[in-house]
Amino acid sequence: MKKRAISMLMCGLLWLAPLGAQQRRTRLILRDGTFQTVLDYRIEGDMVVIHSADRAGEEEEIPLKLVDLAATKRWQQEHQNAADTRPVLSGELAQAEAERAAKTAEVAPSLHLPEDISLVALDSFNGSPELVPLGQRGGDLNPETSHDELKTEVNPASSPHRLTEVRGEKSDVRLHGSQPVFYVRLEKGTNDVGTGSGMVVDTQGQNGRAVPSGGEAASRYVIERLDVRIGQRRVNTFRIGDLGSGQPQRDVLEVRQETLPGGYWLKLTPAQAMLPGEYVLIEVLDGHTLNADVWDFAIDPDAKESMEAILPLEKKPAGLQSR
């Protein structure tokens, strides 16, 4: 989510959706790509006041600068007929909200995984948690929403040799902490339209953005420290057969893997703290195949905050306001 303010100032009280006796729901699209299911919402100054559909109509406030009003209105126009005629059933609502919660799991207080990015890192800047998107190097599609596979056969017992190169001597993605946690979207998370290929992208996203493709649930991942050369960073192979054996390999950091509830995300935790330097995350497709389309990043405690960082969305307590 780019840190940019909405240039529009709105004053007074403006209702944007009626609150009727029969509950109906709509979506308030946020700038980080997620959404809130609401019964109605209105703008009061620099805040958006909502009646939450998943919390029994409880009134909450969200900063206006975090809301994508244009995308919200587009969604309403595209779904107006359904929204006007279909009542919300409690069982249906519970199922929809459980699905949404699995797709946008909370990984830190008020910080949720995005719906339109394939891989993010949980980082910390000035003591505050944030999610930083990682783009895939070598992919033909949007590097943040695609999960491409460039299958490369390797001898699982051979000595390390060049797998590929990443252009440039430094990654644009610079993380600050020594123990970041990575979240990889799995193929189930592509709105259930996957066909078994890691390159499927459904462009009919709920908020007008491309729905990201996901990775294979059976894949394993490792982190490798890069060999920095003039104008490039070299990625080397490693012994796949030694992964998980306790046998250390030079410049290779193994990770602990955990599938989050719902099966939409894979959590990757490095097995040890990481020193400053240039790295890639590598997907191991099977016992003799690596994905040469890697995700590059750096550990750099002195780096500036990422302009793409997704920040926690704090919820303000509801309260009476003067009209």
C-alpha positions in Angstrom: 0.0 0.0 0.0 1.6 3.3 -1.1 1.5 5.9 1.6 -0.5 8.6 -0.1 -3.3 10.7 1.3 -6.7 11.3 -0.4 -6.7 14.8 -1.8 -10.4 15.2 -1.3 -11.7 16.9 1.9 -15.2 16.1 2.9 -17.1 17.9 5.7 -20.3 17.4 7.6 -22.4 14.2 7.5 -22.9 12.3 4.3 -24.7 9.0 4.2 -23.5 6.7 1.4 -25.7 3.7 2.0 -29.1 3.4 3.7 -29.6 1.4 6.8 -32.8 -0.5 6.3 -34.8 -2.8 8.5 -33.7 -5.8 6.4 -30.0 -6.4 6.7 -28.0 -6.2 3.4 -24.3 -6.0 3.0 -21.8 -4.2 0.9 -18.0 -3.9 0.8 -15.8 -1.0 1.9 -12.6 -1.5 -0.2 -9.4 -0.5 1.6 -6.3 0.9 -0.1 -4.2 -2.2 1.0 -6.5 -4.4 -1.2 -8.5 -5.9 1.6 -12.2 -5.0 2.4 -14.6 -4.7 5.2 -18.1 -6.3 4.9 -20.5 -3.6 6.2 -24.2 -3.0 6.5 -23.7 0.7 5.7 -21.1 3.4 5.9 -21.0 7.2 6.0 -18.2 9.8 6.0 -17.8 12.2 8.9 -14.9 14.6 8.4 -11.8 12.5 8.0 -13.3 9.3 9.3 -15.6 6.6 7.7 -18.2 5.3 10.2 -19.4 1.8 9.4 -21.9 -0.7 10.8 -19.9 -3.9 10.7 -21.7 -6.9 9.2 -19.6 -9.4 11.0 -20.0 -7.8 14.4 -23.7 -7.6 14.6 -23.9 -4.1 13.3 -21.5 -2.6 15.7 -20.4 0.9 14.8 -16.7 1.4 14.1 -14.5 4.1 12.6 -11.9 3.9 9.9 -9.6 6.7 8.7 -10.8 8.0 5.4 -7.3 8.0 4.0 -7.2 4.2 4.3 -10.4 3.8 2.2 -10.4 3.4 -1.6 -13.7 5.2 -2.3 -13.5 4.8 -6.1 -13.0 1.0 -5.8 -15.9 0.8 -3.3 -18.3 2.7 -5.6 -17.3 0.4 -8.5 -18.0 -2.7 -6.5 -21.4 -1.3 -5.4 -22.3 -0.5 -9.0 -21.3 -3.9 -10.2 -23.2 -5.7 -7.5 -26.1 -3.3 -6.9 -28.8 -5.6 -8.0 -27.6 -8.5 -5.9 -27.1 -6.2 -2.9 -30.5 -4.6 -3.3 -32.5 -7.9 -3.5 -30.6 -10.5 -1.5 -31.0 -10.5 2.3 -28.1 -11.6 4.5 -28.5 -15.0 6.0 -26.7 -15.6 9.3 -25.2 -18.9 8.1 -24.2 -17.5 4.8 -22.7 -14.5 6.4 -20.8 -16.6 8.9 -19.3 -18.7 6.2 -18.3 -15.7 4.1 -16.7 -14.0 7.0 -14.8 -17.1 7.9 -13.5 -17.3 4.4 -12.5 -13.7 4.4 -10.7 -14.1 7.7 -8.7 -17.0 6.3 -7.7 -15.0 3.3 -6.7 -12.0 5.3 -5.4 -13.6 8.5 -4.2 -11.2 11.2 -0.4 -11.7 11.7 0.2 -8.8 14.1 -2.2 -6.6 16.1 -4.5 -4.9 13.5 -2.3 -6.1 10.7 -3.8 -8.4 8.1 -2.5 -10.3 5.1 -3.5 -8.7 1.8 -5.8 -10.2 -0.8 -4.0 -9.1 -3.9 -0.3 -10.0 -3.2 1.3 -13.4 -3.5 4.2 -13.1 -1.0 4.9 -10.7 1.8 7.4 -10.4 4.7 6.4 -9.4 8.2 9.0 -6.8 9.1 9.3 -4.2 11.9 10.2 -0.5 11.4 10.9 1.7 14.5 9.2 -1.0 16.6 6.0 -1.1 14.6 5.1 -4.3 12.6 4.4 -4.0 8.9 4.0 -6.2 5.8 6.4 -5.7 2.9 5.5 -7.2 -0.6 8.2 -9.2 -2.4 8.2 -9.4 -6.2 9.3 -12.4 -8.1 12.3 -11.9 -10.2 12.0 -13.3 -13.7 8.2 -13.5 -13.8 6.3 -12.3 -16.9 3.3 -11.1 -14.9 2.9 -8.5 -12.2 5.8 -9.4 -9.9 3.7 -8.9 -6.8 0.6 -10.9 -7.9 2.2 -13.7 -9.9 3.7 -16.9 -8.7 5.6 -18.1 -11.7 7.5 -21.4 -12.0 10.7 -21.7 -14.0 11.4 -25.3 -13.4 15.1 -26.2 -13.3 16.3 -29.7 -12.8 19.3 -30.2 -10.5 21.3 -33.1 -9.3 20.4 -33.3 -5.6 23.8 -34.6 -4.7 26.0 -32.3 -6.9 28.2 -29.6 -5.6 26.7 -26.0 -5.6 26.9 -24.3 -9.0 25.2 -21.3 -10.7 21.4 -21.5 -10.8 20.6 -18.0 -12.1 21.5 -14.3 -11.6 19.5 -11.4 -10.2 20.1 -8.1 -11.9 21.8 -5.4 -9.8 23.9 -5.5 -6.7 21.2 -4.6 -4.2 17.6 -5.6 -3.8 14.9 -2.9 -3.8 13.2 -4.8 -0.9 15.1 -4.0 2.3 13.9 -5.5 5.6 15.1 -4.2 8.9 14.8 -7.1 11.4 17.0 -10.1 11.6 14.1 -12.6 11.9 11.5 -11.7 9.3 8.6 -14.1 8.7 7.4 -14.7 5.2 3.8 -15.5 4.0 3.3 -17.3 0.7 -0.2 -17.4 -0.9 -1.1 -21.0 -1.7 -3.0 -21.9 -4.9 -6.3 -22.4 -3.0 -6.2 -18.7 -2.3 -6.8 -17.7 -6.0 -10.6 -17.5 -5.5 -10.7 -21.2 -6.1 -10.0 -20.8 -9.8 -6.7 -22.6 -9.9 -6.0 -25.2 -12.5 -2.9 -26.8 -11.1 -0.6 -24.2 -12.6 1.2 -21.7 -10.5 0.7 -19.1 -13.2 -3.1 -18.7 -13.1 -4.3 -15.2 -12.5 -8.0 -14.3 -12.4 -8.2 -10.7 -13.4 -11.7 -10.2 -12.1 -10.7 -9.3 -8.6 -13.2 -8.2 -6.0 -11.6 -4.7 -5.9 -10.8 -4.3 -9.5 -7.2 -5.6 -9.1 -5.7 -8.8 -10.4 -6.3 -11.8 -8.1 -2.9 -13.2 -7.3 -1.9 -16.7 -8.2 -0.6 -19.1 -5.6 2.1 -21.6 -5.0 1.9 -25.4 -4.6 1.1 -26.6 -1.1 3.7 -29.3 -1.5 6.6 -27.0 -2.2 9.4 -26.4 0.3 11.3 -23.1 0.6 14.9 -22.1 1.6 16.7 -18.8 2.0 20.0 -18.4 0.3 22.6 -15.6 0.9 23.7 -14.3 -2.4 27.1 -14.1 -4.0 27.3 -10.4 -5.0 29.2 -9.7 -8.2 29.6 -6.5 -10.2 26.2 -5.6 -11.6 24.5 -8.8 -10.4 23.8 -11.2 -7.6 24.5 -14.9 -8.3 22.1 -17.6 -7.1 23.7 -21.0 -6.5 22.2 -24.5 -6.2 22.4 -26.6 -3.1 22.0 -30.2 -2.1 18.2 -30.8 -1.9 18.8 -34.2 -0.3 20.5 -32.6 2.7 17.6 -30.3 3.6 16.1 -31.2 6.9 19.0 -33.6 7.7 20.8 -31.2 10.1 23.7 -31.1 7.7 24.6 -27.4 7.2 25.2 -26.0 3.8 27.1 -22.8 3.0 24.9 -19.7 2.6 21.7 -21.8 2.9 19.2 -21.1 5.7 16.4 -23.5 6.2 12.9 -22.4 7.2 10.1 -23.8 9.3 6.8 -24.1 7.3 3.3 -23.9 8.7 0.0 -23.8 6.7 -2.4 -21.2 8.2 -6.0 -22.2 9.0 -8.1 -22.2 5.9 -5.2 -23.3 3.6 -4.7 -20.0 1.9 -1.3 -19.0 3.3 2.0 -20.7 4.1 4.0 -19.2 6.9 7.8 -19.4 6.6 10.0 -18.8 9.6 13.8 -18.8 9.2 15.4 -21.3 11.5 18.0 -18.8 12.7 18.6 -15.1 12.9 19.8 -13.5 9.6 22.9 -11.3 9.3 22.8 -8.1 7.1 23.2 -8.9 3.4 21.5 -9.8 0.1 19.2 -12.9 0.0 16.7 -14.8 -2.1 13.8 -17.0 -1.2 13.9 -20.2 -3.3 11.0 -22.6 -3.9 11.9 -26.3 -3.9 9.3 -28.0 -6.1 10.4 -31.6 -5.5 13.5 -33.7 -4.8 15.3 -32.7 -7.9 13.6 -29.5 -9.2 14.0 -25.8 -8.1 12.0 -22.8 -9.2 14.6 -20.4 -10.8 12.1 -17.5 -10.5 13.2 -16.3 -7.0 12.2 -13.6 -4.6 15.0 -11.3 -3.7 15.4 -9.1 -0.6 18.0 -7.7 1.8 18.5 -7.5 5.5 19.4 -3.9 6.1 18.7 -2.4 9.6 19.6 1.1 8.4 17.3 1.1 5.4 14.5 3.6 5.0 10.9 2.4 5.4 9.4 0.7 2.4 7.0 2.9 0.4 5.0 -0.2 -0.3 4.7 -1.3 3.3 1.2 -2.3 4.6 0.6 -0.8 8.0 -1.7 -1.9 10.8 -5.3 -0.7 10.5 -6.2 0.5 14.0 -9.8 0.3 15.0 -11.2 3.3 17.0 -13.9 2.7 19.6 -17.3 3.8 18.6 -18.7 6.9 20.3 -21.4 9.5 20.0 -20.5 12.5 17.9 -22.3 15.9 17.6 -24.3 16.5 14.5 
